């Protein structure tokens, strides 16, 4: 279905949609898989430190308030445990996101960037409970807010949590970091060298064409709230600052 009308969307946008001087707050979505690096499982400290440095650089150079939603796929994916009750498996995945959030917080603080982990499920010893107004207060004080525990409810992915929290916190853009892929392509660029990158897509393109960028619930929520999404390569050095200054470097969904 994408091929039939991709020509309408493969075009150049001459100027950045967002001006960095006007961008006040953004939300970054990091997948758990990206934190594992080449290991494929667990946490690669070199990769996490690099992500932390990207966040610190963007904060210092652009003065953008940043919240981060982390996934947990590097430790746990509920779909891989069909023998379990699905809600129980989803809660296990939420706990995995808290491990990732704590690790990212530690690396940020070692780089002298204040950070707070806020969880949608109660884990008082290691994370603050997610309270919208308190999260906004942290952002306004220059702290990075790392949002763990997904939405706090089973059946919802961390993609949906990212869209939900971005809207709740007044983020002007949702940044979805991908592992070595600089946007959305007509097919898998790792398998098809002739795959073409889309510079811009609509929310309906993501939903109707079933593009594997995010789940349809997250795309629908973003559409209903007019939240722009940028898909970009999170593994490239300088990626976060560059994409904040010029979202055209990835695929813009709006």
Secondary structure, DSSP 4 states (H G I P E B T S, - for coil): -HHHHGGGT----SS-SS-TTT--EEEEEE-HHHHHGGGSSS--HHHHHHHHHHHHHHHHHH--EEEEEE--TTT--GGG-TTS-HHHHHHHHHHHHHHHHHHHHHHHHHTT--EEEEESS--TTTSEEP-HHHHHHHHHTTPEEEEESTTSSTT--HHHHHHHHHHHTT-S-EEEEESS--SEESS-TTT-TT--EESEE-HHHHHHTT-TTS-HHHHHHHHHHT--EEEEETTSTTHHHHHHH-GGGSEEE-
